[in-house]
């Protein structure tokens, strides 16, 4: 919904920026999973990091 509002006012969509934003947040989740696995329980890497790594791979392959 927000992107439609921005487009109505003439703000251009930038696919390169959107891709970089996706990568940034996926890497943040992966780093949080690595830290959680190191500091709390190794299973966190599988539970939180597994889907994030899978999403990161699919995002890179889709580009």
Beta strands, then each sheet from edge to edge (+ up, - down):
end
